[in-house]
Amino acid sequence: MLQTDQLTGPGWMVAAARVVVWAFLVLAVLAGLFTLVFGLGAVVTSLAAGTTAQTLVVDRPLPAGADRGTATLISGTYDSASVVVSGLDSGTVVLATIARVAGVLTQAAFAASVALIAWRLLRGRAFRRSLGLTVALTGALLLIGGLVSGGLGMLAAWMTADQLNGSATTGGFWPILGVVDGTPLGIGACLMLVGLAFGYGERLQLDTEGLV
């Protein structure tokens, strides 16, 4: 069976390519481990302390002292605030926790897919069925995880803002608004396309093995 590997052999370009791919592999592994350990650790710590960390939407003007230098601010507002809240009802805590855990797992899944691609390239086995399937599944997980994390996170933010505002009839400090980060959804869709491309390459390799 013919096996081609673009990352072996002499030459500074090949050596540089190997270094870059190894760097991606190491960084992806470290990023995945860091995300899992510290992301899930932060969730456990918050639950143990009875607090919930969230990012809420804010629509407030910047303070008067924000342009004391030589430049002059024409306009500007805060659009979000990172807060730590206690005393939330159990439903809000559960939703916020699920959203955070889903976000951590989707980031770890993305890091794992990058590490897998780099490892396959270093071994000279990029076009294998397991790789294309894994990348496509990772893209699907990112899409699902992004929807779960973003949707539940936005709902938890609404509920948190409502509880912080209290019984104000004219609206409190926190507007009942939410912003969903579409980055995981976009990355997931791109990974699914890459997985399909790898699948095509795998079939092409199987069809042409032994012909050269």
Backbone bond lengths (Angstrom), bond angles and torsions (degrees), N, CA, C in turn:
res aa  C-N    CA-C-N  psi(-1)  N-CA   C-N-CA  omega(-1)  CA-C   N-CA-C  phi
1 M - - - 1.470 - - 1.526 109.06 -
2 L 1.301 115.68 124.67 1.455 120.39 -178.56 1.516 110.64 -71.88
3 Q 1.319 115.67 132.19 1.472 120.52 -179.97 1.520 108.14 -127.48
4 T 1.277 117.56 118.16 1.453 121.13 178.68 1.506 109.26 -105.47
5 D 1.325 115.63 145.78 1.459 120.59 -178.79 1.513 107.93 -143.62
6 Q 1.297 116.23 114.43 1.457 121.23 -179.07 1.517 112.47 -80.63
7 L 1.329 118.66 -3.45 1.464 120.82 -176.53 1.526 112.39 -110.22
8 T 1.318 117.99 17.85 1.463 121.36 174.31 1.515 109.13 -124.02
9 G 1.312 114.69 157.65 1.446 119.85 179.47 1.520 111.64 111.93
10 P 1.344 116.34 174.02 1.458 120.58 -178.02 1.533 111.71 -78.81
11 G 1.326 114.02 172.50 1.457 119.66 176.02 1.513 112.50 108.00
12 W 1.327 114.86 143.39 1.461 118.90 -176.44 1.523 111.97 -72.05
13 M 1.343 117.23 -27.67 1.467 119.21 179.63 1.524 111.20 -68.53
14 V 1.339 115.85 -40.12 1.461 119.43 177.69 1.522 110.29 -66.69
15 A 1.357 115.60 -42.12 1.468 119.40 179.06 1.529 110.69 -62.49
16 A 1.340 116.58 -42.18 1.463 120.21 179.08 1.529 111.10 -64.29
17 A 1.344 116.17 -39.10 1.460 119.64 178.45 1.524 110.82 -63.87
18 R 1.342 117.02 -41.08 1.462 119.63 177.94 1.524 111.35 -62.26
19 V 1.323 116.81 -41.50 1.464 120.71 179.33 1.528 110.23 -61.97
20 V 1.325 116.77 -43.38 1.467 120.38 -179.04 1.525 110.71 -63.80
21 V 1.339 116.57 -45.17 1.458 119.87 -179.17 1.526 111.10 -65.81
22 W 1.357 116.73 -40.98 1.468 119.68 175.94 1.530 110.75 -61.27
23 A 1.333 116.61 -39.14 1.467 120.14 178.92 1.524 110.49 -62.88
24 F 1.351 116.68 -42.90 1.457 119.94 177.59 1.524 110.69 -62.42
25 L 1.332 116.58 -40.61 1.460 120.19 -179.75 1.525 111.16 -62.98
26 V 1.322 116.77 -49.31 1.465 120.99 -178.37 1.527 110.88 -63.92
27 L 1.330 116.40 -45.65 1.467 119.73 -179.13 1.528 111.51 -64.22
28 A 1.337 116.52 -38.90 1.461 119.25 179.81 1.525 111.13 -65.66
29 V 1.337 116.67 -42.58 1.463 119.82 178.94 1.525 110.31 -63.65
30 L 1.333 116.55 -46.59 1.461 119.87 -179.97 1.522 111.48 -63.20
31 A 1.338 116.32 -41.83 1.460 119.65 179.93 1.522 111.05 -64.04
32 G 1.341 116.86 -41.25 1.451 119.70 178.63 1.519 112.59 -63.90
33 L 1.337 116.31 -45.32 1.462 119.98 178.78 1.527 111.24 -64.98
34 F 1.333 116.36 -42.65 1.467 120.43 178.84 1.524 110.37 -60.91
35 T 1.323 116.73 -43.56 1.457 120.61 -179.43 1.519 111.46 -62.80
36 L 1.335 116.00 -45.05 1.457 119.30 -178.76 1.525 112.07 -66.33
37 V 1.341 115.91 -49.09 1.463 119.89 -174.92 1.520 111.27 -66.66
38 F 1.329 116.68 -53.53 1.460 119.53 -174.80 1.532 111.74 -79.79
39 G 1.333 117.96 -33.13 1.459 119.57 178.86 1.514 112.06 -66.84
40 L 1.341 115.69 -52.08 1.461 118.68 178.28 1.520 111.53 -68.55
41 G 1.341 116.74 -33.18 1.468 119.73 176.46 1.514 111.77 -62.45
42 A 1.334 116.50 -39.55 1.467 119.65 178.48 1.526 111.02 -65.54
43 V 1.331 116.32 -36.79 1.468 119.47 178.17 1.528 110.60 -64.95
44 V 1.330 115.97 -45.94 1.468 119.89 179.87 1.528 110.81 -63.06
45 T 1.331 116.72 -42.26 1.463 120.86 179.65 1.525 111.30 -62.23
46 S 1.328 116.71 -42.02 1.467 120.04 178.83 1.520 111.30 -63.73
47 L 1.334 115.90 -43.12 1.469 118.77 179.83 1.530 110.93 -64.36
48 A 1.340 116.33 -40.29 1.457 119.57 179.94 1.529 111.56 -65.38
49 A 1.337 116.59 -33.74 1.466 120.62 -179.12 1.522 112.62 -85.27
50 G 1.336 117.24 -7.49 1.458 120.06 -179.23 1.515 112.97 74.35
51 T 1.327 117.71 25.69 1.459 121.75 -179.99 1.526 109.79 -122.22
52 T 1.321 115.19 162.86 1.462 121.41 178.92 1.519 108.67 -135.10
53 A 1.338 115.99 124.88 1.470 121.39 178.47 1.524 109.31 -94.88
54 Q 1.315 116.18 129.09 1.458 121.03 -179.65 1.522 110.09 -145.13
55 T 1.336 114.40 165.52 1.457 121.41 172.27 1.522 108.19 -113.04
56 L 1.317 116.60 117.46 1.456 122.39 -177.22 1.526 109.97 -107.09
57 V 1.315 114.32 152.08 1.464 120.40 177.39 1.519 109.57 -75.20
58 V 1.337 115.58 137.81 1.463 122.02 178.60 1.524 108.37 -130.76
59 D 1.300 116.89 139.51 1.465 121.69 176.15 1.518 108.02 -131.12
60 R 1.325 116.16 76.54 1.455 122.02 -177.41 1.523 109.98 -132.36
61 P 1.315 117.71 147.56 1.476 120.04 179.79 1.517 111.42 -70.80
62 L 1.304 114.99 157.17 1.461 120.90 176.66 1.527 109.62 -70.26
63 P 1.335 117.82 153.94 1.465 120.00 -179.46 1.531 111.77 -66.60
64 A 1.336 115.39 158.47 1.468 120.56 -176.62 1.521 112.11 -62.13
65 G 1.324 118.09 -29.54 1.458 120.41 -177.91 1.504 114.76 -85.34
66 A 1.350 118.17 14.40 1.459 120.73 -177.17 1.520 113.16 -78.47
67 D 1.343 118.48 -8.41 1.467 120.34 179.87 1.530 110.44 -133.19
68 R 1.319 115.56 55.40 1.463 120.14 179.72 1.520 112.92 -83.82
69 G 1.331 116.33 -6.04 1.462 119.13 -179.04 1.512 112.17 -86.09
70 T 1.315 115.78 -152.90 1.467 120.61 -177.61 1.521 112.04 -81.68
71 A 1.339 117.51 -21.27 1.468 120.87 178.29 1.525 110.03 -89.82
72 T 1.330 115.56 155.73 1.458 121.34 -178.71 1.515 110.26 -119.51
73 L 1.313 116.42 127.74 1.459 121.43 175.77 1.524 110.14 -75.27
74 I 1.321 116.78 127.83 1.454 120.89 176.14 1.521 110.27 -84.38
75 S 1.322 116.84 -43.17 1.454 121.65 177.42 1.520 108.84 -161.23
76 G 1.300 115.70 163.07 1.455 119.54 179.18 1.516 111.49 170.61
77 T 1.326 115.96 146.10 1.459 121.46 178.53 1.521 109.03 -141.70
78 Y 1.327 115.26 159.16 1.456 120.49 168.15 1.522 107.92 -77.36
79 D 1.325 117.16 138.62 1.467 118.21 177.41 1.518 112.92 -111.71
80 S 1.326 119.02 -11.83 1.455 120.69 177.79 1.518 110.02 -158.06
81 A 1.312 115.47 162.64 1.462 121.36 178.86 1.520 108.46 -145.99
82 S 1.326 116.04 131.38 1.463 121.24 175.10 1.519 108.32 -86.70
83 V 1.318 116.79 121.00 1.462 121.17 -174.23 1.526 109.79 -128.05
84 V 1.302 115.11 156.10 1.463 123.07 171.07 1.520 106.63 -120.26
85 V 1.324 117.18 121.58 1.462 122.42 -170.85 1.529 109.37 -122.36
86 S 1.317 115.80 141.50 1.462 121.46 173.14 1.520 108.57 -121.40
87 G 1.309 116.35 165.10 1.459 120.54 177.75 1.509 114.61 79.70
88 L 1.331 118.84 14.57 1.458 121.24 177.13 1.526 109.87 -75.07
89 D 1.324 115.76 155.40 1.462 118.07 177.02 1.525 109.78 -71.13
90 S 1.319 116.28 162.86 1.459 121.46 -173.04 1.533 112.19 -63.55
91 G 1.329 116.97 -35.07 1.456 119.76 179.58 1.514 112.37 -61.94
92 T 1.332 116.01 -43.49 1.462 119.87 178.92 1.521 111.28 -64.99
93 V 1.315 116.96 -41.24 1.465 120.95 179.22 1.520 111.05 -62.45
94 V 1.325 116.69 -42.38 1.465 120.55 179.80 1.524 110.81 -63.91
95 L 1.329 116.91 -46.18 1.465 119.93 179.51 1.526 111.81 -62.34
96 A 1.341 116.62 -45.07 1.460 120.13 -179.73 1.527 110.95 -64.15
97 T 1.325 117.25 -37.76 1.470 120.85 -179.70 1.521 111.04 -67.34
98 I 1.337 116.74 -45.17 1.461 120.02 178.21 1.522 110.52 -60.96
99 A 1.330 117.02 -41.35 1.460 120.88 179.51 1.527 111.02 -61.99
100 R 1.339 117.16 -43.40 1.464 120.33 -179.35 1.512 111.50 -67.51
101 V 1.320 117.32 -42.62 1.468 120.79 179.67 1.527 110.27 -64.89
102 A 1.330 117.44 -42.49 1.462 120.36 177.90 1.522 111.00 -61.81
103 G 1.335 117.14 -39.52 1.453 119.83 177.38 1.514 112.65 -64.17
104 V 1.329 117.16 -41.10 1.465 121.37 178.54 1.526 110.60 -63.82
105 L 1.324 116.91 -44.88 1.459 120.53 -177.72 1.531 111.98 -67.09
106 T 1.324 117.39 -37.07 1.461 119.00 178.80 1.529 111.00 -67.73
107 Q 1.324 116.98 -38.62 1.472 119.03 176.16 1.523 111.30 -64.85
108 A 1.341 116.89 -41.08 1.464 120.37 178.22 1.527 110.99 -64.92
109 A 1.329 117.02 -37.61 1.466 120.44 178.37 1.517 111.17 -64.52
110 F 1.309 117.33 -39.75 1.466 120.69 177.62 1.525 110.85 -64.03
111 A 1.341 116.66 -44.37 1.460 120.25 178.15 1.526 111.07 -61.50
112 A 1.338 116.64 -39.07 1.458 120.54 179.34 1.524 111.54 -65.29
113 S 1.314 117.37 -37.98 1.466 119.79 179.27 1.524 111.12 -67.41
114 V 1.324 117.29 -39.66 1.466 120.24 176.78 1.528 110.69 -62.85
115 A 1.341 116.04 -42.94 1.465 120.20 178.76 1.525 110.88 -62.79
116 L 1.329 117.40 -40.13 1.456 121.04 -179.21 1.527 111.07 -65.67
117 I 1.330 116.77 -43.91 1.459 120.22 178.49 1.527 110.50 -61.19
118 A 1.333 116.46 -45.13 1.464 120.08 179.38 1.527 111.06 -61.93
119 W 1.323 116.98 -42.21 1.468 120.57 -179.40 1.523 111.54 -64.86
120 R 1.326 116.63 -41.08 1.460 120.01 177.94 1.518 111.37 -64.10
121 L 1.318 116.91 -39.57 1.459 120.24 178.38 1.524 110.89 -64.25
122 L 1.316 117.15 -40.81 1.463 120.11 -179.98 1.526 111.46 -66.98
123 R 1.315 117.43 -31.81 1.466 121.21 179.06 1.519 112.43 -85.44
124 G 1.334 116.97 -6.22 1.451 120.11 -179.42 1.510 113.75 74.32
125 R 1.332 116.48 25.42 1.460 120.82 -178.72 1.525 109.94 -129.15
126 A 1.310 114.23 53.12 1.467 117.94 -177.12 1.528 111.73 -67.00
127 F 1.328 116.11 -41.80 1.462 119.05 -174.88 1.525 110.25 -94.94
128 R 1.309 114.83 82.73 1.443 122.81 175.07 1.524 108.43 -129.02
129 R 1.332 115.82 148.17 1.454 119.57 -174.94 1.520 112.21 -57.52
130 S 1.331 116.57 -38.68 1.459 119.48 -177.66 1.515 111.66 -63.14
131 L 1.325 116.78 -34.31 1.466 119.75 -178.54 1.524 111.29 -69.56
132 G 1.332 116.37 -51.24 1.466 118.79 -179.95 1.515 112.04 -59.07
133 L 1.333 116.19 -42.04 1.455 120.31 179.24 1.523 111.00 -65.39
134 T 1.346 116.41 -41.29 1.464 120.19 -179.44 1.524 111.37 -64.96
135 V 1.325 116.95 -42.94 1.466 120.31 -179.55 1.520 110.49 -65.27
136 A 1.341 116.63 -42.47 1.462 119.53 178.99 1.532 111.28 -64.20
137 L 1.335 116.56 -42.14 1.465 119.82 178.03 1.524 111.19 -65.33
138 T 1.345 116.17 -37.49 1.463 119.17 177.29 1.526 110.85 -63.03
139 G 1.335 116.21 -41.05 1.462 119.36 176.21 1.512 112.26 -61.09
140 A 1.349 116.00 -41.58 1.466 119.35 177.70 1.522 111.01 -64.67
141 L 1.340 116.83 -40.09 1.460 119.81 178.13 1.527 111.47 -63.92
142 L 1.332 116.09 -38.48 1.465 119.01 177.80 1.523 111.05 -64.65
143 L 1.327 116.69 -40.98 1.461 119.31 177.29 1.523 111.24 -61.79
144 I 1.334 115.33 -49.01 1.460 119.27 -179.51 1.526 111.00 -65.29
145 G 1.354 115.80 -45.93 1.458 119.42 179.74 1.514 112.54 -63.46
146 G 1.334 116.60 -37.46 1.456 119.63 178.05 1.510 112.05 -65.51
147 L 1.333 116.18 -40.14 1.459 119.70 177.96 1.525 111.11 -66.50
148 V 1.345 116.18 -43.72 1.466 119.76 -179.88 1.523 110.63 -65.47
149 S 1.343 115.47 -49.42 1.462 119.22 -178.26 1.520 111.90 -63.25
150 G 1.343 116.13 -47.28 1.458 119.63 -178.48 1.509 112.87 -67.69
151 G 1.340 116.74 -45.60 1.455 120.00 -177.91 1.515 113.04 -66.37
152 L 1.322 116.61 -49.98 1.461 119.40 179.75 1.529 111.34 -68.30
153 G 1.332 116.36 -35.48 1.468 119.21 177.79 1.518 111.72 -63.31
154 M 1.332 116.26 -41.68 1.464 119.53 178.79 1.530 110.62 -65.98
155 L 1.333 116.50 -41.11 1.461 119.60 178.43 1.526 111.36 -64.05
156 A 1.344 116.29 -41.60 1.467 120.14 177.53 1.530 110.77 -64.17
157 A 1.335 117.12 -36.82 1.467 120.31 178.32 1.517 110.87 -65.09
158 W 1.336 117.10 -40.74 1.473 120.39 176.58 1.527 110.63 -60.31
159 M 1.311 115.74 -46.77 1.463 120.07 -178.16 1.526 111.16 -65.58
160 T 1.336 116.68 -37.90 1.471 120.50 177.32 1.520 110.87 -65.04
161 A 1.331 116.62 -45.63 1.467 120.08 178.98 1.519 111.01 -60.75
162 D 1.334 116.54 -40.89 1.464 120.15 179.87 1.524 111.00 -62.83
163 Q 1.335 116.54 -40.71 1.466 119.42 -179.40 1.532 111.99 -74.06
164 L 1.328 117.89 -29.61 1.465 120.16 175.63 1.518 111.03 -72.45
165 N 1.329 116.23 -35.52 1.463 119.48 -179.67 1.525 112.14 -70.59
166 G 1.320 116.71 -27.64 1.466 119.12 179.91 1.520 111.72 74.33
167 S 1.323 116.25 -142.30 1.469 121.76 -174.59 1.523 112.73 -97.16
168 A 1.348 116.31 24.60 1.473 118.59 -179.82 1.527 109.99 -64.04
169 T 1.311 116.68 126.65 1.467 120.97 -177.03 1.525 112.05 -84.00
170 T 1.312 117.32 -21.74 1.462 120.11 -178.04 1.520 111.38 -103.11
171 G 1.314 117.34 15.38 1.457 119.48 -178.69 1.507 109.84 91.49
172 G 1.333 116.46 137.44 1.447 120.60 -179.47 1.518 112.00 -95.14
173 F 1.311 114.87 -161.87 1.456 120.73 -179.42 1.523 111.46 -65.73
174 W 1.341 116.59 -35.93 1.465 120.52 -173.71 1.523 110.58 -95.83
175 P 1.331 118.79 117.46 1.468 119.91 176.74 1.524 110.37 -70.79
176 I 1.316 116.73 144.04 1.467 121.65 179.21 1.529 107.57 -83.29
177 L 1.302 114.69 76.90 1.461 122.21 -179.54 1.523 108.33 -134.13
178 G 1.305 116.20 164.98 1.456 120.03 178.67 1.515 111.01 -150.07
179 V 1.299 115.53 151.09 1.464 121.97 177.72 1.519 108.18 -126.29
180 V 1.322 116.69 128.05 1.461 121.76 178.69 1.520 108.69 -103.23
181 D 1.329 116.37 127.85 1.459 121.58 177.66 1.524 108.73 -77.60
182 G 1.329 115.79 117.15 1.458 119.78 -178.26 1.511 114.38 -86.56
183 T 1.349 117.55 2.83 1.464 119.88 -178.08 1.521 112.84 -60.12
184 P 1.351 119.78 -50.22 1.470 118.34 178.87 1.524 113.16 -59.06
185 L 1.336 116.89 -35.51 1.456 119.69 179.32 1.521 111.02 -65.59
186 G 1.333 116.44 -43.39 1.463 120.11 178.49 1.515 112.13 -65.33
187 I 1.341 116.89 -43.38 1.460 120.54 178.61 1.525 110.42 -64.17
188 G 1.336 116.64 -40.04 1.454 120.05 178.82 1.517 112.20 -61.86
189 A 1.334 116.47 -43.76 1.459 119.97 178.33 1.531 111.02 -63.18
190 C 1.334 116.84 -41.28 1.472 120.41 178.64 1.524 111.11 -64.46
191 L 1.332 117.45 -40.52 1.463 120.35 179.28 1.531 111.17 -65.46
192 M 1.313 117.34 -36.81 1.457 119.34 177.38 1.527 110.37 -63.59
193 L 1.332 117.18 -39.70 1.459 120.58 176.69 1.526 111.38 -65.31
194 V 1.345 116.30 -41.54 1.466 120.08 177.42 1.522 110.38 -62.97
195 G 1.340 116.73 -41.08 1.453 120.26 178.03 1.517 111.82 -61.31
196 L 1.334 117.27 -41.16 1.461 120.52 176.82 1.526 111.03 -64.73
197 A 1.343 116.32 -37.63 1.466 119.59 177.44 1.520 111.47 -65.33
198 F 1.335 116.40 -42.20 1.460 119.94 175.64 1.526 110.66 -61.67
199 G 1.324 116.41 -40.29 1.456 119.66 178.34 1.517 111.98 -60.43
200 Y 1.336 116.43 -40.53 1.465 120.45 176.30 1.523 110.43 -63.91
201 G 1.348 116.21 -42.89 1.459 120.01 178.36 1.519 112.07 -63.15
202 E 1.329 116.47 -37.39 1.467 120.56 178.80 1.526 110.87 -64.15
203 R 1.328 116.44 -44.64 1.465 119.53 178.77 1.516 111.04 -65.15
204 L 1.330 116.31 -39.04 1.466 120.15 179.00 1.520 110.45 -64.47
205 Q 1.328 117.35 -40.44 1.463 120.42 178.91 1.522 111.21 -64.66
206 L 1.339 117.41 -41.67 1.446 120.38 179.03 1.534 110.82 -63.75
207 D 1.335 116.97 -36.63 1.462 120.86 -178.89 1.520 112.12 -71.90
208 T 1.345 117.10 -27.19 1.464 119.68 -173.74 1.514 113.10 -105.91
209 E 1.344 118.81 -1.32 1.461 120.35 -179.72 1.526 109.69 -63.15
210 G 1.315 114.86 133.40 1.456 121.21 178.57 1.516 113.83 86.89
211 L 1.355 117.46 -6.65 1.454 119.51 178.65 1.519 113.56 -83.75
212 V 1.369 115.69 -20.10 1.465 119.15 -178.50 1.523 108.56 -113.02
